Amino acid sequence: MAPSGLTGLLTRVRDALAADAHTDAELVREYAAGRSEPAFAERARQ
């Protein structure tokens, strides 16, 4: 049975966010390589 309503929406949002997530190691490498502010902000948010 496919999720519907709010459950379906939350599942899709969770999956979309997980697809864009970087590991801590990736974020640290990205920041170290070029002082990437977005990488630092994402790591701080986590």
Buried (B, 14 or more C-beta within 10 A) or exposed (E): EEEEEEEEEEEEEEEEEEEEEBEEEEBBBBBEEEEBEEBBEBBEEE
